[in-house]
Amino acid sequence: MSDYRAVIAAISTPPAPGGLAVIRLSGEGCFELSDRLFRPAKSRERGGRLPSQMEGYSCQYGYVVCEGRTIDDVILTAFKAPESYTGEDTIEISCHGGLYLARRILRLAVSLGASPAQPGEFTRRALLNGKLSLTQAEAVMDIIGADGEAALSSARLMHSGELAKRVGKIKDRIVSILSSLAAWCDYPDEDIPLLSRESLEKSVGEASGEISQILNDYDNGKMLRDGITTVIAGRPNVGKSTLMNALLGYERAIVTPSAGTTRDVIEETLALDGLKLRLTDTAGLRQTEDPAESIGIKMAKDRLTSAELVLAVIDGSSPLTQEDKDILAELKTRPAVVIVNKSDLPCEVDKEYFSGENILFVSAKAGEGLERLPDVIREQLSLPTVGARDGSVIYVNERQRNQLVEAQRQLGAALQALSQGETLDAVGICLDLAAEALLILSGERVTDSVVDEVFSRFCVGK
């Protein structure tokens, strides 16, 4: 286990050339360590100060030096405990953005006594020092990894402490019920009114309902964070690969007039108006004797079965075939958008065959008619169009969901115990377990292994 009093150091910017790079140091003694690598540009008489002499929330121009030789001119920013991200004394050195240069300064800091930071160690220290709750800490990586406005709004809301606040209110409600039960059980001779079973059922039911409100958005959040598995399907030569290229904005899939060009599965991730699509172009669905194409078609059918969304492409310049009708029939009970392609050519398809809000007439080749696609996808998947963008929807992650599900399960057991006339002690045990699950969720009662798991997905430097 790391020594959480030691100075840690890491590059906090991406490992690539750029305009600048930031090397972050945190921990007791980081100011004194920085005195040995930083020389202010101004003399003391003109206001130059060593890092240990600087006030918090101040910065200074100077040089990183090693054995009297200047490595780079930098801006050094000082944050003093507890008013810093980690809650500890913290130094950030902004240098020119060369990858070798940033690593050179980091190596110098390590040679002077700093320890290389582990993934997420700065945020972990913020958690240990009470600057963040566990749910706020988890939101840090959600903010970094957000691919759209909905995911970012949710992550910002989580980082502000809104989930911890909502869960805290539910926990307080349960604890209040437990306190009333305990007072009545522990002091039977006192004139303490017993909660009626009706009022108990009402309070427990309300707590369960509040958990349900948070859980209802889990599936939406998972799709917005992880991406919607989307398969482009249709018979050969209807324009599936052209559609994929049009959505991506560049030629990713090979397009030729010959049927059966796409034989393998082609995958790309696409950001589309706040939606993250994990897009898959598949082989055209048809009967064939070609062994290679047959393998591609089998793979296409497998992907079609597991997809969360299907973009079914139809050639609008030719009459519907039986293969088209079979594909459309298969998708009637699934989230799908029917793309009637080639609208730049004379329409030969029977328009009366198509009805519903999930139909788009487009020209993938000309890039026309696709502007409504994001809204149609949201309608098909019942994704929010307002709340996610105005910052009012929280999407919990898998760990948080598991604890909410466990809390709700125990509340359900408490309601069942009440309805069956069991003792109030049995009800209290269920409520205790529900409160315990919420405490684990918030991080107020959590094991080191859970914390380790949370920070295992963090990057070094954050």
N, C-alpha and C positions, 0 to 999 in steps of 0.2 A: 504494500500500500504506500502511496506517495506521502511524503512529509508535507503537510499542508501549511507549514510555516516557512518552508524553503522558497527561494526565488525561482520562479519558472519563467521560461522564455519561449516564444514561438513566432513565426511569421504569420500574421493574421490576414494577409491578403492572398489571393489565388496564386499558385505556383506557376506563374507565366509572366513574361515581360509586360510592362505597363507604364503608365505615367508616374506612379509612385508605388512603394511597398511600405508596409507598416510592420515593425517588429515590436511585439508587446512583452513587457516584463511585469510580473506581479508577485508580491510577497514581501515579508518583512526583510528589509535590507536592500530592496531594489534601488533605492535612491543612492545609497552609498556605492553600490556596484556601478551604477550609471556614472557616478563621479569619475570613475576610472577609465571610462571609454568616451566621455563627452567633454569637449572643450567649447565654451561659449565664444561666439564671434566677437562680442563686445568685451572690453576690459571691465574689471570690477568697478572702476571709477565711472564708466559710462553705463552701468546697470547690468553688466554680465554677471550671471550667477551659475554656480554648479547646481546640478539637479537637487541635491540635498538642501540647498538654500532657497529653492523656488517654493512659491505658494501653490496650493492646489488649484486646479483648473487654470493653469497658466502654461504658456509655451514660450519657447526660446529658439532662436536660430543659432546654429553652431556647427561643430564638426565631430564626426566619429573618428577617433584617433587610436592607433595601435603602435606602441613603441615609438612615439613621436612622429609617426607618419599619418597623414590624413587619408582616411579611406573614402569619406564622402561628406558633403555638406548636407545637413539634415535639419528638420524641425523636431524638437523634443517637447513632448507635452507631459505635464505632471498631474497626477490625480492622487490626493492624499486620503487615506482611510478615515472614516468609512465611506466617504463620498466618491466612490469609484464603482465601476461595473462589478468587480469582484468583492468589494468591501474592504480591500487591502490597499496598501500603497501600490500604485501602478504607474509605469512609465510606458509611453508609446513613442517610438522613433519612426518618423516618416522620412524615408530616403528615396533616392531615384529608383525607378521600378525595374532595375535589372535583376534577373533571377540570381545570378552569381553574387551580386552586390548584397542583396538581402541575406543570402545564406552566409556570406562573409561576416556581416555584422552579427548575425545570430551565433555563429561559431565563436566570435570574440566574446559575446556575453556569456556563453557556456564556459569558455576558458577562464573567465573571471569568477566563476562560481555558480552561475545559474544552471538549473536543470532543464533539459528539454521538456516542454509541456506535453502531456498525454492528450489524446482526442477529447475535446470538451472540457479540459481541466479548468479553464478560466470560468466557464459557466458553472462547473461543479463547485468551485470555490464560492461563487456568488450564491449558490444554493446553501452551502454549509454556513455561510456568513449571514444568512437571513435576508439577502437582497432579492431573492426570487423564491417562489414556491416551486414544487416539482412540476406542476402543470405549466407554469410560466417558463421554466427552463426547457421543457419539451417544445414549447412554442418557438423557441429561438431557431431551431433547425427547420421548423415549418415555415417560418418567415424567409429563411435563406432559400429553401427549396420551392417556394411558391411559384407556380407557373401561370397563374391567372389571378384576376381581381378577387374572385370568390374565395380562393384558397388563401390569398394574402389578407383579406378582410377578416376571415376566421382566425388566422394565426395572430393578427394584431389584437383581436379581441381576447384571445386566449392569453397573450403576453401581457395584456393590461390587468390580468387577474380576474377576468369575468367568470371563467369556469370555476376557479377556486371559490369565488364569492357565491355562485349559485349552489355549488356542492356544499359549501359551508352552511348555507341557510337550511338545506335539507338535513344535514347532519345535526344542526342545532335543534331542528324540529323533533328529530328522533331522540336526541339527548333529553329534551324537555319532557317527552313522554316517559322515558326511562326514569328520570328524576321523580316524576309524580308517582310512578309505580313503586320505586324504591322507598320513597317517603312513607307511602301507605303500608308497604310490607314490613319495613323496619320499625315503625312506630305504631303498631296496631292499637295501642291504648290512647293515642292522641286523637284529637278531633280533626282528623285529616279526611276530607271528602274523597271517596273513591271515584275515579274516573269511570263513567258508564261505558259499557262495551260499545254502545252506539257512538259515543264521542271518540273512543279509541279507534274504532274502525274508520271513522271519518278522518282523523288525523293521520293514521297510517296510510289510508288510501290517497290522501292528498300528497304525502311524501312520495308515494309510488308514482303518482301521476306526474309530479315534477321531474322525476327521473325519466319517465317515458318521453317527455318533451325533449330532453337532451338526446336520448337514444334515437328518436325518430329521424334525426338528420345524419345518423352515422353512415348509412349507405351512400347518401349523396356526398358526404365529405370524403369517403374513401375513393369515390370516382374522381372527385375534383383534385385530390392530392396525388393519388397513384395513377390516374388516367383512366379513361373509358376504353376498354378493349373493343375495338371497332373493326369489323371485317367488311371489306368491299367484295360483294358477291354478284354473280350473274353469269350468263352463258358467255362463250368466247366472243370477242370482237364487238362488245357493246360499249367499250370505252372505260373499262375499270381502271386500267393503268393511266389513261389520260386524265381521269378524275383524280387519281392519287397525285399525279404530277401537278395538276391545277391547284389542289389544296395545299401542297407543300411549297409551291412557288418555284420549283425547279424540276428538272428531269431526273427522277429517281428510278422509275420503272421504264423498261424498254417498250416502245410503242411501234408496232408494224401493222400493215393491213392483213397479215396472215393470222388466222385463228390459232389459238393455242400457244402464242408466244410466251406468256407467263406460265411457267411450270413449277417454279419454286415459290415459297412464301416470302414476300417482301414486307419488311416491317420498318416503320418510322414513327416517331412521336411528333405530334403536331399541336401547337397552341392555336386555338380558334376562338377568338372573342371570349377569353376567360375560361374556355374549356380545354382540357388536355385529352387529346385523342391518341391512343396507342393504335395506330393505323396499320392494317394488314391488307395487302393486295394479294389475291389468291388466283389460282388457275381457274379458267372458265369451266363452268359446270356443264358437262355433256357426256354422252357415251363415246368412248374412244377405244381403239385397239392398241394405241401407242403406250408401251410400258411406262416410259418416263412421264408422259402426261397423266396416265392413270394414277401414278403415285402423287403427283401434284393435286389432282382432283380429290383424292382421299384426304390429303392434308387440308385442303380447302373445306371439306365437309366437317372435319374434326374441329377446325377453328370456328366454323359457323355455329356449331353446337354450343361452344363455350363462350361465344361473344356476348358482351353486354349490349352491344348495338350493332345493327347490320345496315349497311348502305347497299341496297339492292339496286343494281344498275340495269335499266331496260333501254334497248335501242328504239328511240322514237321514230326513226326513219324507216322502220320496217314493221310489218304486222307482228303481233304477239305470237310466239311459238309455244308449243306445249311445255318446253323447258322453262320459258318465262313464267307461264301460269303455275307450274309446279313450285317454282321458287317463291312466287308471291303467296301461294296458298300456305306454304310452310311458315311464312313469316307473319301470318295474320294475328297470332297470339304473342308475338314477341316485339320488343322495342325495335323499330326499323324505320328507315326513311327510304322511300322509293324515288330513285333518281331516274327520271325519264330523260335520257341523254340525246344529244345530236339535234337540239332544237334549231340549229342553224340550217338544217336540211328540211325538205318538205316532210310534214308529219304524216306518217302512214299507220301509226298505232291507234287503236280504238280508245279514244279518250274517255268514253263512257265506262270503260272497264275500271278506271281509276276514280276513287272517291276518298275523301278524308283529308285531314290537315297535314298528313305526312308525305304528300306528293310534291315533288319539285320538278319542273320542266327546265332543263339546263342545256347549255353547250359547254361541256368540259374543255373542248378544244379552244373555244374562244374565251373561256373563263366567265361566262355569263350565267346568271340565274342562281348563283350559289350564295348570295348575300343573306338569304333567309335560313340557310342551313343551321347556324347556331341556335336560333330560336326554335326551329322544328325539333332539333335534338333535345333541347331542354323540355319541350312539351312531351316528347316520347318517353323521357326518363324521369319526368316529374321533378326536374331540378328547379330550385328557386330562381326567379329572375330578378327579384327585388331585394329580399332580405340578405342574400349572400353578398350583394354589392354595397349595401348601405351599412354593413358592419354589424348586423343584428343576429347573425346565425353563427353558432359555434359547432365545429365538426370535431368530435373527439377522435382520438387515435385508438388503436386496438387495445393497448394496455388499459386506457381509461374506460373504454367500453366494457372490458371484462369485469372491472370493479363495479361499474354501474349495474351491469347485469346481475352480479352476485348480490349487490345491495337490494335490488328489486326482487330477486328470488327470495331473500330472507324476509322482506316486507310482505311478500305474498304468503310465505309460511306463517307469519304472524297473523295475517288476516284469516287464514284457514284455521289457525288455532283458536282465534276468537269466535269464529262461526261455529266451531265444533264444541265450544264450551270448555276448552282446556284451561288449566290454571294460568294465572297471570304470570307465574314464574316462567312457564313455557313460552309465553308471548315475549317476555323480557329477554330470554335467550336469543330469540330470532332478531329482536331489535338491536341487541348488542352486536350480533354478527353483521347486521346491515350497517351500523355505525362504523364497525371495524373496516369494512370494505371501502367506505368513503374516506376514512382516515388514510388508508393505503393509497387511494387515488390521489389525494392532495399531497401526499408525502409526509404528513404529520406522524405517521407510523408506518415505516417502510424499511425493508432490509437492505443491506449493502448490495446484495445480488440484484435487486430491482433497480437500484440507482446505477449500478454498473451496466445493466442492460439498456437503460435509458440513454446513457452517455456513450454507449458503444457505437452509435450511429452518427456521433458528432465528428466534425472535422478538427484537425489540429489547428490551434490558433483562436478557437472560439470558446 
